[in-house]
Amino acid sequence: MLFLQYPKCSTCRKAKKWLDEHHVTYEERHISDDNPTYDELKEWYGKSGLPIKKFFNTSGMVYKELQLKDRLPAMSEEEQLKLLATDGMLVKRPLVITDDVVLTGFKEAEWTQKLI
């Protein structure tokens, strides 16, 4: 399992603590130091079944600075994935990837259902 997170993010710290408490084994990756690539994002998006907007950190500063709330609706999925690949701070975190599960953000009930 791959766990993408930003160490200064309180939700990411809470998610990591939850994983450790539930003895879930994971490979940790710093989302801004090692940004997800276009190919990774495309694969994860396809596997997730989620709308692409769920992959954006809509409360982040970069999202707001780029005025993406107004710009995203006019962009194709490919353009949005390419944009996400430019900056890890645009990507919703934490992000969990397994062979058959992709989770964006930390929702304890969902994580319990899908990971335990």
trRosetta pair geometry for C-beta under 8 A, 3 or more apart (Angstrom, degrees):
i j d omega theta_ij theta_ji phi_ij phi_ji
1 24 6.8 -30 51 163 157 102
1 25 6.7 132 31 94 106 63
1 26 4.5 -58 90 -109 102 80
1 27 6.9 172 86 17 49 74
1 96 6.4 -7 -178 -168 110 92
1 97 6.9 158 -161 79 60 50
1 98 4.8 -26 -106 -89 87 86
1 115 7.7 58 -118 -136 156 110
2 26 6.9 118 -128 -165 9 89
2 27 5.3 -30 -108 66 60 99
2 29 6.2 -1 -170 2 97 125
2 95 7.9 -12 113 110 95 88
2 96 7.2 156 83 -155 58 43
2 97 4.3 -5 56 56 107 103
2 98 7.8 -171 22 -71 69 40
3 15 7.6 177 -160 127 116 115
3 16 7.1 115 157 -99 145 81
3 19 6.6 -22 -99 -72 153 170
3 26 4.1 43 -16 163 120 141
3 27 6.8 167 22 74 78 43
3 28 5.3 -31 74 -104 104 59
3 29 6.9 157 80 22 50 75
3 94 6.3 -9 -171 -178 82 125
3 95 7.7 151 -159 79 38 53
3 96 5.7 -5 -106 -105 68 76
4 29 4.9 -32 -103 75 70 102
4 30 8.0 14 -154 121 67 4
4 31 4.7 86 170 -83 99 95
4 36 6.7 -17 -112 -54 162 108
4 88 7.9 -139 178 -153 120 112
4 91 7.3 -29 128 118 140 137
4 93 6.3 -107 114 -121 88 98
4 94 6.3 158 82 -163 58 69
4 95 4.1 -5 56 57 112 101
4 96 7.7 -152 24 -68 73 33
4 97 7.5 43 -9 -5 104 105
5 9 6.6 -139 -176 52 84 122
5 12 3.7 132 -161 -159 109 124
5 15 6.9 -166 -102 72 129 123
5 16 6.4 -12 -65 -56 176 111
5 28 6.8 -45 31 -154 109 91
5 29 7.5 125 23 71 63 53
5 30 7.2 -49 77 -113 61 41
5 31 6.1 -154 82 -21 8 107
5 93 5.7 127 -126 -177 46 119
5 94 4.4 -15 -93 -111 90 102
5 95 7.7 -164 -63 27 54 65
6 9 4.2 80 75 -14 97 116
6 12 5.5 173 52 -17 59 162
6 30 7.0 75 -111 -160 48 68
6 31 5.1 -62 -60 41 82 113
6 32 6.0 53 -111 -11 105 104
6 88 7.4 149 -79 134 107 114
6 89 7.5 68 -91 -103 149 70
6 93 5.4 94 0 101 97 167
7 12 6.9 -110 -96 103 18 135
7 13 7.4 64 -163 -72 49 92
7 30 6.8 -27 -21 -118 98 99
9 12 3.8 73 81 7 110 113
9 13 6.8 179 91 -12 58 81
9 93 5.9 116 48 100 176 123
9 94 7.5 170 95 -55 139 77
10 13 5.6 -51 -148 35 36 112
10 14 6.3 39 152 -21 66 104
11 14 5.5 -52 -148 36 34 114
11 15 6.3 36 151 -20 65 105
11 93 7.3 137 87 108 111 77
11 94 6.8 -151 120 -11 91 86
11 105 7.2 -38 158 -154 144 69
11 106 5.1 -180 175 27 97 123
12 15 5.6 -52 -146 36 32 112
12 16 6.3 34 154 -21 65 105
12 93 5.6 -9 -76 141 114 111
12 94 4.7 125 -115 -62 77 101
12 106 7.5 180 -86 -31 33 131
13 16 5.7 -51 -146 35 31 112
13 17 6.4 34 153 -20 63 105
14 17 5.7 -54 -151 35 30 113
14 18 6.5 33 149 -22 63 105
14 106 6.1 152 90 114 104 163
15 18 5.5 -52 -150 34 33 114
15 19 6.5 36 151 -20 65 102
15 94 4.5 -130 72 18 163 146
15 96 8.0 -144 175 -50 132 114
15 106 4.0 -130 -77 -97 111 136
15 111 7.5 -178 -140 -86 91 160
16 19 5.6 -50 -149 34 33 113
16 20 6.4 31 153 -16 65 106
16 28 7.7 37 -119 -110 117 122
16 94 7.5 161 -47 -82 77 156
17 20 5.8 -57 -149 39 30 110
17 21 6.2 30 154 -19 66 109
18 21 5.8 -56 -144 38 28 110
18 22 6.3 8 161 -2 64 113
18 106 7.3 144 22 -160 146 124
18 108 6.5 -143 -127 -115 151 91
18 111 6.6 62 131 108 141 154
19 22 6.2 -73 -147 49 24 97
19 24 4.4 -88 -158 61 78 113
19 26 5.8 -27 -180 -1 146 136
19 115 8.0 -66 -112 150 81 154
20 23 7.5 30 -177 -76 32 35
20 24 7.7 -77 -56 43 22 76
22 112 8.0 -153 -107 -107 156 72
22 115 7.4 86 114 112 146 114
22 116 5.9 -84 -176 -89 134 119
24 115 5.8 5 -116 160 145 122
24 116 7.4 -89 -75 -81 113 77
26 96 7.6 -71 -123 -132 135 95
29 34 5.2 -93 -173 78 100 128
30 33 3.9 27 98 31 125 112
30 34 5.6 98 65 18 74 92
30 88 7.9 55 135 156 64 168
31 34 7.3 -72 -118 66 14 66
31 35 6.8 51 171 -107 56 51
31 36 7.3 -20 -145 -20 80 89
31 88 4.0 159 145 -180 75 121
31 89 7.6 127 116 -70 108 41
31 91 5.9 -138 -173 70 126 122
31 93 5.4 -104 -25 -90 165 137
31 95 7.1 107 -98 19 125 113
32 35 6.6 14 -140 -72 30 85
32 87 7.6 -1 -129 -176 84 65
32 88 3.9 -159 -93 72 46 128
32 89 5.5 31 -97 -50 114 82
33 88 7.5 -29 17 13 33 161
34 88 7.5 73 73 -76 36 146
35 85 6.6 114 139 -166 115 49
35 86 7.6 -60 163 118 158 12
35 87 6.6 -104 -119 -153 143 11
35 88 3.9 -133 -104 -54 83 93
35 91 7.5 152 -150 -5 81 133
36 40 4.5 -126 -168 90 91 128
36 41 5.1 109 130 -58 122 90
36 44 7.4 -47 -163 11 146 143
36 84 7.1 -19 77 137 112 102
36 85 6.4 -97 100 -110 72 69
36 88 6.9 119 8 -107 72 82
36 91 6.1 101 22 -88 120 162
36 95 7.6 -37 -49 82 140 162
37 40 4.6 98 52 6 78 102
37 41 6.9 -146 92 -3 40 88
37 85 5.7 31 -169 -140 31 117
38 41 5.9 -60 -147 40 28 109
38 42 6.1 30 155 -22 65 108
38 81 5.7 90 -149 138 78 100
38 82 5.6 9 -111 -102 121 58
38 84 8.0 127 -105 72 59 87
38 85 4.1 -40 -64 -57 68 163
39 42 5.7 -52 -144 35 29 113
39 43 6.4 29 157 -17 63 106
40 43 5.9 -60 -152 37 29 109
40 44 6.1 22 156 -14 67 111
41 44 5.8 -57 -140 41 30 108
41 45 5.9 32 159 -22 66 109
41 55 6.8 100 -155 -176 103 152
41 81 4.9 164 111 -155 123 93
41 84 5.3 145 -138 96 159 129
41 85 5.7 -127 4 -67 140 92
41 91 7.7 -123 -104 -107 117 122
42 45 5.9 -53 -143 36 25 112
42 46 6.4 25 157 -17 60 110
42 81 5.4 59 -74 -167 78 154
43 46 5.9 -61 -152 38 27 110
43 47 6.2 19 156 -14 65 113
44 47 5.8 -59 -143 41 30 108
44 48 5.9 36 158 -34 66 110
44 55 7.7 120 105 -108 114 128
44 95 7.6 27 -177 177 156 125
44 97 5.8 -74 -112 -106 115 121
44 102 4.9 135 -169 -123 86 143
45 48 5.8 -54 -143 25 26 115
45 50 7.2 -100 -145 63 61 87
45 52 6.0 18 -145 -106 130 80
45 55 6.2 -46 -92 -46 99 149
45 77 7.6 160 146 -176 152 114
45 81 6.5 -97 -7 -97 154 116
45 102 7.9 -135 -75 130 21 168
47 100 7.4 -146 -176 -145 114 36
47 102 5.3 116 95 -22 101 126
48 54 7.5 -154 140 84 145 132
48 102 3.7 -76 -89 71 94 130
48 104 7.5 31 -145 -22 149 105
50 54 4.2 -76 162 51 128 147
50 55 7.2 133 99 -42 125 84
50 102 7.1 -116 2 96 120 113
50 104 6.6 -177 125 9 176 125
51 54 5.4 111 67 -12 72 99
52 55 5.8 -49 -171 24 54 113
52 56 7.6 52 140 -22 71 99
52 77 5.5 -172 -57 -131 154 88
52 80 5.3 80 152 108 142 149
52 81 7.3 -91 -143 -60 126 80
53 56 5.7 -52 -162 24 50 114
53 58 7.4 26 178 -61 92 124
53 72 6.8 97 -100 150 92 153
54 92 6.5 -66 157 11 53 161
54 104 5.0 140 151 56 95 150
54 105 7.9 -97 -173 -2 88 112
55 84 6.0 -5 130 -117 119 153
55 91 6.2 -40 170 -140 80 75
55 92 5.6 -143 -163 16 26 108
55 104 6.0 -124 -96 -102 49 150
56 63 6.1 111 172 -112 105 129
56 68 6.8 -153 -161 126 146 147
56 72 7.3 -64 -49 -96 164 151
56 80 7.8 -74 -60 -171 116 110
56 84 7.0 -113 -87 -95 73 106
56 90 6.2 -45 -138 168 74 81
56 91 7.3 -79 -115 -117 31 30
56 92 6.0 45 77 -41 18 95
57 60 3.8 47 118 -18 114 125
57 62 7.6 57 74 54 114 100
57 63 5.7 -153 88 -33 71 132
57 89 6.6 -93 52 162 149 51
57 90 5.9 -175 30 -180 98 25
57 91 6.0 37 -24 85 104 21
57 92 4.9 166 -73 -85 64 47
57 93 6.5 -4 -86 7 120 81
58 63 5.6 -158 -131 156 31 161
58 68 7.8 -128 -119 85 69 116
58 69 7.3 82 -151 -82 100 91
58 92 7.7 3 -4 -84 73 100
59 63 7.3 56 42 54 14 140
60 63 4.5 97 65 5 87 106
60 64 7.0 -160 97 -3 48 88
60 89 5.6 164 -175 161 145 86
60 90 6.7 -155 73 -108 149 35
61 64 5.8 -63 -151 41 33 108
61 65 5.9 34 155 -23 70 108
61 89 7.4 -26 54 156 84 132
62 65 5.6 -51 -140 36 31 113
62 66 6.2 18 162 -8 64 110
62 87 5.7 -145 -179 125 163 148
62 89 4.7 110 0 105 139 113
62 90 5.4 -90 100 -72 129 77
63 66 6.4 -68 -150 44 21 101
63 68 5.0 -76 -162 33 71 128
63 69 7.6 76 157 -40 96 78
63 90 6.1 128 -69 -131 83 72
64 67 7.3 26 -179 -77 37 42
64 68 7.8 -73 -68 23 20 87
64 69 7.9 16 -110 -14 56 108
66 71 7.0 -76 142 28 89 146
66 90 8.0 -4 23 -104 146 117
67 70 5.2 -22 158 37 98 110
67 71 5.9 97 105 -18 80 109
68 71 5.2 -69 -130 51 43 104
68 72 5.1 51 172 -40 83 102
68 83 7.9 148 -116 148 125 149
68 90 7.8 110 -45 -143 163 110
69 72 7.0 -34 -130 15 13 109
70 73 7.6 -64 -178 22 30 103
71 74 6.3 -76 -168 43 47 103
71 75 6.3 41 146 -29 80 115
72 75 5.5 -65 -147 31 39 114
72 80 6.2 58 -143 -105 90 116
75 79 4.1 -126 -172 91 101 127
75 80 5.1 126 114 -57 124 83
75 83 7.2 -9 -179 -11 161 140
76 79 4.6 99 52 5 77 101
76 80 7.0 -141 95 -4 42 86
77 80 5.6 -57 -150 38 33 112
77 81 6.3 33 153 -19 68 105
78 81 5.7 -53 -146 36 31 110
78 82 6.3 32 154 -18 65 106
79 82 5.7 -54 -147 37 30 112
79 83 6.3 33 152 -21 64 106
80 83 5.6 -53 -149 35 32 113
80 84 6.4 36 152 -21 64 103
81 84 5.6 -50 -148 34 33 114
81 85 6.5 34 152 -21 63 106
82 85 5.7 -56 -152 34 32 114
82 86 7.2 41 149 -33 61 99
83 86 5.8 -49 -161 14 37 116
83 90 6.8 -117 137 153 85 166
84 87 7.8 -107 -165 54 29 63
84 90 5.4 -147 -126 104 55 121
84 91 5.6 84 -166 -81 99 88
86 90 7.2 43 66 10 81 143
87 90 4.7 88 83 -10 95 105
87 91 7.9 -174 103 -12 58 83
88 91 5.6 -52 -160 24 49 115
91 95 6.5 -37 151 -38 116 141
92 95 6.6 110 92 -72 73 98
92 104 4.4 48 99 -176 132 112
92 105 5.6 -48 167 -49 117 83
93 104 7.9 -62 -76 -159 17 71
93 105 7.5 78 96 -86 19 45
94 105 7.1 100 48 -131 56 13
94 106 5.7 49 34 -54 103 99
95 102 7.5 -13 -172 -169 88 82
95 103 7.1 166 -155 85 43 58
95 104 5.7 -5 -108 -110 80 64
96 101 7.0 -11 114 116 101 103
96 102 7.2 165 86 -152 61 37
96 103 4.3 6 50 50 105 104
96 111 7.4 96 12 -119 160 99
96 115 7.2 -39 153 -81 156 131
97 101 7.6 172 -151 91 30 62
97 102 5.6 6 -109 -109 70 77
98 101 4.4 26 43 46 109 92
98 102 7.9 -148 31 -64 63 45
98 115 7.5 163 -34 -110 143 82
101 114 5.0 137 -141 173 146 119
101 115 7.1 -154 97 -76 163 73
103 107 7.8 -135 -169 35 115 88
103 110 6.5 152 -134 127 122 117
103 111 6.4 93 -171 -91 168 77
103 114 6.4 157 -65 81 125 152
103 115 7.7 -55 -16 -48 149 114
106 111 6.7 -8 -152 -39 68 137
107 110 4.1 48 88 19 109 116
107 111 6.5 162 78 -16 55 87
108 111 5.7 -59 -143 39 29 110
108 112 6.2 32 158 -23 66 106
109 112 5.8 -53 -149 34 29 113
109 113 6.4 26 154 -17 63 108
110 113 5.8 -57 -149 38 31 110
110 114 6.0 5 162 0 67 116
111 114 6.3 -69 -137 49 25 96
111 115 5.2 -17 -179 15 68 126
111 116 7.8 62 136 -13 67 96
112 115 7.0 -62 -107 49 13 87
112 116 5.4 -29 -158 23 55 125
113 116 7.7 9 -35 42 6 86
